[in-house]
Each structure stands twice: as structure tokens, then as C-alpha cells.
Amino acid sequence: MSFLRTLALAVAGIVFAAQAAPLQAQTLERVKAAGKLQVCIWPDYYGITYRNPRTQQLGGIDIDLSAELARDLGVSLEYVETSFPQLAADVNAGRCDVAMFAVGMLPARKEVLAFTEPYLQSDIYGVTNRASRTVRQWSDIDQPGVLVAVQAGTFMEPVMRDALKQARMVVIKPPATREQELEAGRVDVFMTDYPYSRRLLDNADWARLVSPPKPFFVLPYGYAVKRGDARWLARVDEFVAAIKRDGRLMAAAKRHGLAEIVVMR
């Protein structure tokens, strides 16, 4: 193939990409045209986007607020179930328009997703068995022989991998759960955030919270969208600013016991 032919094909590819990009970036227009907003959620996130196993009803702060976003846009709402390990792939493949389940704004996630301004933030907490003699306080966690569980794909996984020097980390993948592993005695403690810790404290009298004596790894949470669509990101960011300003964020947080971790600025 001649140099000129190769150059012509390369230029054509650049032009095609430039023409295609605007078509791929019209999320706001597509949502309004379809009359439907597709929201990615993780239905096992207590207080955030949680499916009650008894009633099968979804509840949580981001169930409330996703309904508010759909209402503001004047469209219907459809939930798409995902998980933290699958999140980036689902958002970037267009399976949903926005992820609304308190997504921790980790640097690695910011490389593949675009985030709104934060609306919640949380430190990391330990949850152990009340009867445990192994873990009684925070300093007991990183000790030889201690088994520390984290949920696969959550921000606790990379943070604790770096932080633990003596204890051994155990990564829990579905269908296993952190609380099942703890109850069964296969781990000594599991690490989680403030919202998920409420699930155990509200529903399990055997569970005990282990709080860090000082801030350990406070992470802001935001809503995530596909990178490269500035207009759609701006519209979701506008929504975040509005719910902070008009009180909808704090009202939803109070309903679900999360007022302590709201970010109002």
C-alpha cells in the first residue's frame, strides 16, 4: 500500500472518529428522546440501593434520589443491576446512563469514569463478632494471624491491601458475603464503609463496630457517568448541586440514617 493511500485512510479514520464522537456523546438528548433514564445500582448496598430480601422492594438514599433525577428530567426510571467489579464496564458499554450507588471516587476509577461533585463521604470501619477475643479495637486488626475480609471490587480492597502489613486479607466474592464468613468464623473482621455497617448494626445483635481512632481513609462518593460527555456530566452535576441547595439530599439522608456522612459543600 502506498504512503499516500495509507495517509488517506488514516485521515479518513480521524475524520470518522471526530464525526462519531458527538453522536456518542448525546446522552442527555437520548434520555429525553427515549423518555427513560437507566440507572446502574448495586442492590446489596444497605441504606444506598438495597433490595429488601423479605419484600423484594428497593430502598435507600439513591433509590430516592434517582427517582428525583428522573422526575427533574421528566422521564421514567429503569434500574440496571451491576456490582463494583462490573461498574466501569457497564457504564462504558452504555448499559446505563449513570451509576447512582455511592461510588467511591478512587483515582483508578477516575481514569475510566467521570464523576460528579461528591454528595457523601465515608471512612473505613471494621465489623467483628461481639464475642470475638481476637479483634476488640482498631489496633487489633493488623496483627499476625488475623483474617481481614473485604468485598471484591469495593474501595476497601486496594486500600486494605496496601495498609495491612501483618494480617492476611481475604477477598470475598459472590455468592459468599462478608457477614456470612464472619458468622462462620472463617474471618475475624471485615472492612466496610459507614452505610454498609448500618446493615449489621441495625439487623444483627451479634455484630460490633470497630471504628478507627482517627481518620483512616475518608473517601468521597459521587455519581459516575461515561467519560467524554461533558454535557451529560454537567446536567447530573447540576442535579447534585440542586439537591444540596433545596434540601432533598439531606432529607433523603435522614430517612436512611446517613445524615452524618452528607457532603453539603
KETI-756415 format. One record per residue: residue in three letters; x, y, z of N, C-alpha, C in turn. Coordinates in steps of 0.2 Angstrom, whole numbers, plus 2048, in hexadecimal, padded with zeros to 3 digits. Example, Ala and Ser with C-alpha at 12.3 -4.5 7.8 and 13.67 -1.06 7.14 Angstrom:
ALA8427E482783E7EA8278427F0827 SER8407F58238447FB824840800827 
END
This chain:
MET8047FA800800800800804806800 SER80380B7FC8078117FB806815801 PHE80B81A80280B81E808805823808 LEU8048258027FE82A8017F7826803 ARG7F78208007F181C8027F081B809 THR7F681980D7F68188147F481F818 LEU7F78248157F582B8187EE82C818 ALA7EB82B8127E482D8107DF829815 LEU7E18228167DD81E81A7DD821821 ALA7E38238237E482582A7E082B82C VAL7E18308277DD8368277D5835827 ALA7D38308237CC82E8237CA82C82A GLY7CE82882D7CD8258337CC82A839 ILE7D082F8387D083583D7CA83983C VAL7C883A8367C283E8347BC83A837 PHE7BC8338357B682F8377B582F83F ALA7BB82F8437BB82F84A7B883584C ALA7BA83B8497B884184C7B184284A GLN7AE83F8457A78408437A383C848 ALA7A683684A7A283184E7A1833855 ALA7A78368577A783885E7A183C861 PRO79F84285D79984585F79384185F LEU79283C85B78C83885B78C833861 GLN79283186379282D869792831870 ALA79283886F79283C87578C83F877 GLN78683D87478084087577C83D879 THR77E83B87F77A83788477483B886 LEU77584188876F84588A76A845885 GLU76B84687F766846879763840878 ARG76783A87976583487876083287E VAL76283488475D83288A757836889 LYS75783C88775084088674C83D880 ALA75083B87B74C838875749832876 ALA74D82D87A74A82787C745827882 GLY74582D88574182E88B742829891 LYS74982789174A822896752823899 LEU75382389F7598248A275B81D8A5 GLN76181A8A37638148A57698158AA VAL7688128B076C8148B676F80D8B8 CYS77680D8B97798078BB7798078C3 ILE7778028C67778018CD77A7FA8CF TRP77D7FA8D577F7F48D977A7F28DE PRO7757ED8DD76F7EC8E17717E98E8 ASP7777E98EA7797E68F177D7EB8F5 TYR77B7F28F377F7F78F777A7FA8FC TYR77A7F89027757FA907775802908 GLY76F80590876F80C909770810903 ILE77380D8FE7748108F777080E8F2 THR7708088F076C8048EB76B7FD8ED TYR7677FC8F17667F58F475F7F28F3 ARG7607EC8F075A7E88EF7587E48F6 ASN7537E68F97517E28FF74F7DB8FD PRO7537D69007527CF8FF74B7CC900 ARG7477D09057407CD90773B7D0902 THR73C7D69007367D98FC7397DA8F5 GLN73F7D98F37427DA8ED7417E28EA GLN7407E68EF73F7ED8ED7467F18ED LEU7487F58E974E7F98E974D7FF8EE GLY7528018F17528068F67598098F7 GLY75980F8F97608128FB7608198F8 ILE76581D8FA7668248F87668258F0 ASP7698208ED76A8218E576481E8E2 ILE76081A8E575A8198E275581F8E2 ASP7558228E87518298E875482E8E3 LEU75A82F8E375D8348DF75D8338D8 SER75E82C8D675D82B8CE75682C8CC ALA75182B8D074A82D8CE74A8348CE GLU74D8388D274D8408D17518428CB LEU75683F8C97598408C375583F8BD ALA7528398BD74D8388B774783D8B7 ARG74583E8BD73F8438BD74284A8BA ASP74884C8BC74A8538BA74B8538B2 LEU74D84D8AF74E84C8A874784B8A4 GLY7428498A873C8488A573B8418A1 VAL73F83C8A473F8368A173D8308A6 SER73C82A8A373B8248A87428228AA LEU74281D8AE74881B8B27498138B1 GLU74E8118AF75080A8AF7568088B2 TYR7568038B675C8018BA7607FB8B6 VAL7677FC8B676B7F78B376F7F48B9 GLU76F7EE8BA7737EB8C077A7EA8BE THR77F7EC8C27867EB8C07897EA8C7 SER7907EA8C77947E98CD79A7EE8CC PHE79E7EE8D27A47F38D17A97F08CC PRO7AA7E98CC7AF7E78C77AD7E88C0 GLN7A67E88BF7A37E98B87A17F08B6 LEU7A27F48BB79F7FB8BA7A27FF8B4 ALA7A97FF8B37AB8038AE7A98008A7 ALA7AA7F98A67A87F68A07A07F889E ASP79C7F78A37957F98A27948008A0 VAL7978048A379680C8A279980D89B ASN79F80B8997A280C89379F80988D ALA79B80388E7987FF889791802888 GLY78F80788C78980A88B78380688D ARG78480189277F7FE89577A80289A CYS77D80889C77A80D8A077C81489E ASP7788198A077A81F89F77E8238A4 VAL77D8208AA7818238B078181D8B5 ALA78681D8B97868188BF78581D8C5 MET78081B8C977E81E8CF77D8198D5 PHE7838188D87838148DE7898158E2 ALA78A81B8E379081E8E879681B8E5 VAL79981C8DF79F81A8DC7A581E8DF GLY7A981A8E37AF81D8E57B38208E0 MET7B68268E07B982A8DB7C18288DC LEU7C38228DA7CA8208DA7CD8228D4 PRO7D48248D57D88268CF7D78218C9 ALA7D781A8CA7D78158C57D08168C1 ARG7CB8178C57C48188C27C481E8BE LYS7C78248C07C782A8BD7CA82A8B6 GLU7CE8258B57D28248AF7CD8218AA VAL7C881E8AC7C381A8A77BC81D8A7 LEU7BA8218AC7B48248AD7B482B8AF ALA7AF82F8AD7AE8368AF7AA8368B5 PHE7AB83A8BA7A883B8C07A58428C1 THR79F8428C479C8488C77A084B8CD GLU79E8508CF7A08538D679E84E8DB PRO7A284D8E179F8488E679984A8E9 TYR7958458EC78F8478F078F8438F6 LEU79483E8F779583A8FD79C8398FE GLN79E8379047A58359057A583090B SER7AA82C90B7AA8279107B1825911 ASP7B38239187B982091A7B8818919 ILE7BD81591B7BD80D91B7BC80B922 TYR7B88069237B680492A7B77FC92A GLY7B87F99307B87F29307B27F0934 VAL7B07EA9327AA7E69357AC7E0937 THR7AC7DE93E7AE7D89407A87D5945 ASN7A97CF9477A47CB94B7A57CE953 ARG79F7CF9567A07D295D7A47CD961 ALA7A37C79607A77C29647AE7C1962 SER7B17C595D7B77C495B7BD7C6960 ARG7C27C29627C77C49667CD7C6962 THR7CD7C595B7D27C69577D27CE955 VAL7CC7D19537CC7D89517C77DB956 ARG7CA7DF95A7C67E395F7C67EB95E GLN7CC7ED95A7CD7F49597D17F4952 TRP7D17FA94F7D47FB9497DB7F8948 SER7DF7F994E7E67F794D7E77F094D ASP7E27EC94F7E27E594E7E17E2947 ILE7DF7E69437DE7E493C7E47E1938 ASP7E97E69387EF7E49347F47E0938 GLN7F37DA93A7F77D693E7F87CF93B PRO7FD7CC93D7FF7C593A7F97C193B GLY7F77BD9367F27B89377EB7BA936 VAL7EA7C19367E37C49357E17C392E LEU7DB7C192D7D87C09267D37C6925 VAL7D57CA9207D17D191F7CD7D0918 ALA7C77D09187C37CF9127C17D690F VAL7C17D69087BF7DC9057BA7D98FF GLN7B57DD8FD7B17DB8F77B57DD8F1 ALA7B57D88EC7B97D98E67B67DF8E2 GLY7BA7E38DF7B87E98DB7B77EF8DF THR7B67EF8E67B57F58E97BC7F98EB PHE7BB7FF8ED7C18038EE7C58008F3 MET7C27FC8F87C67F98FE7CB7F48FB GLU7CA7F18F67CF7EC8F37D67EF8F2 PRO7D77F48EE7DD7F78ED7E07FA8F3 VAL7DC7FE8F77DE8018FC7E17FD902 MET7DD7F79037DF7F39087E57EF906 ARG7E67ED9007EC7EA8FD7F27EE8FE ASP7F27F48FE7F77F88FF7F97F9906 ALA7F37FA90A7F47FB9117F67F6916 LEU7F47EF9147F57EA9187FC7E7918 LYS8007E791D8077E591D8087DE920 GLN8037DC9258047D69287FE7D1928 ALA7F87D49287F27D09277F27CE920 ARG7ED7C991E7EC7C69187E57C8915 MET7E57CB90F7DF7CD90C7DB7C8909 VAL7D57C79097D17C29067CC7C6902 VAL7CC7C58FB7C77C88F67C17C48F6 ILE7BB7C78F77B57C38F77B17C58F0 LYS7B07BF8ED7AC7C08E67A57BD8E7 PRO7A07BF8E379A7BC8E379A7B58E1 PRO7967B18E37907B28E87927B28EF ALA7987B28F179A7B28F87997BA8FA THR7987BB9007987C290379C7C2909 ARG79E7C990A7A37CA9107A07C8917 GLU7997C99187967C891E7967C091F GLN7947BC91A7947B591A79B7B291C GLU7A07B59197A77B291B7A97B4922 LEU7A67BA9247A87BC92B7A47B8930 GLU79E7B792F7997B293379C7AB933 ALA79F7A992E7A17A292E7A87A1931 GLY7AB7A79327B27A79357B77A6931 ARG7B67A792A7BB7A69257C07AC924 VAL7BD7B29277C17B89277C07BB92E ASP7C47BF9307C47C29377C07C9937 VAL7C17CD9317BE7D39317BD7D5929 PHE7B87D99287B87DB9217B77E3920 MET7BA7E591B7BB7ED91A7B57EF916 THR7B27F59187AD7F79147AC7FF915 ASP7A78029127A68099137A080A918 TYR79F81191979A81391D79381091B PRO79181191578A80E913789807914 TYR78E80391278D7FC91378E7F991A SER7917FD91E7927FB92578B7FB928 ARG78780092678080192977C7FB928 ARG77D7F79237797F192277A7EC927 LEU7817EB9297827E692F7807E9935 LEU7817EF93777F7F293D7787F293E ASP7747F393876D7F49397697ED939 ASN76D7E89377697E193676D7DB939 ALA7737DC93C7767D693F7797D8946 ASP7767D594B7787D795277F7D4953 TRP7817D094F7887CD95078E7D194E ALA78C7D694A7917DA9467937E094B ARG79A7E294A79D7E894E7A17EC949 LEU7A07F29497A47F79457AB7F8948 VAL7B07F89447B67FA9467B8800942 SER7B98069467BA80C9427C180E943 PRO7C481193E7CB81493E7CC819943 PRO7D181A9477D281F94C7D2826949 LYS7D58269437D582D93F7D482B938 PRO7D28309347D182F92D7D682A92A PHE7D38259267D88209247D882091C PHE7D28209197D28219117CB82490F VAL7CA82A9107C482D90F7C382F907 LEU7BE82C9047BD82C8FD7B782F8FB PRO7B78348F67B18378F47AD8328EF TYR7A68338EF7A282F8EA79F8338E6 GLY79E8318DF79B8358DA7978318D6 TYR7948348D17908308CC7958308C6 ALA79582A8C279A8298BD7968288B6 VAL79982B8B179782B8AA79D8298A5 LYS79B82889F7A082689A7A482D899 ARG7AB82C8987AF8328977AE834890 GLY7AF83A88F7AF83D8887A8840886 ASP7A384088B79D84488A79C84988F ALA79F84F88D79F854892798857894 ARG79485788F78D85A890789856894 TRP78A84F89478684B89878984B89F LEU78F84B8A079284C8A77908528AA ALA7908588A678E85E8A978785E8AB ARG78385A8A777B85A8A977B8568B0 VAL77E8518B177E84D8B77818518BD ASP7868548BB7898598C078585E8C2 GLU7818618BE77C8668BF7778638C4 PHE77585D8C37708598C77738598CE VAL7798578CF77C8568D677C85D8D9 ALA77E8628D677E8698D977786B8DB ALA7728698D776B86B8D97698678DF ILE76A8618DF76885D8E576B85F8EC LYS7718628EB7758648F177186B8F3 ARG77086F8EE76D8768EF7668758F2 ASP7628718EF75B8718F075986C8F6 GLY75D8698F975C8658FF75A85D8FD ARG75A85B8F77588558F575D8508F7 LEU7638528F776984D8F976984C900 MET76885190476885090B76284C90E ALA75C84E90B75684A90C75784390B ALA75984190575A83A90475F836908 ALA76583A90A76A83790E767836915 LYS76383A91876083991E75B83391E ARG75883291975382D918757826919 HIS75D82691776182091676782091B GLY76782492076C824925773826923 LEU77382A91E77A82C91B77B83391C ALA77883792077983E920780840922 GLU78383B92678A83D92978F83D923 ILE78E83A91D79383991879183E912 VAL78C84291278A84690D79084B90C VAL79184D905796852903791858900 MET79185D90478D8639027908688FE ARG7978688FE79B86E8FA79B86C8F3 
END
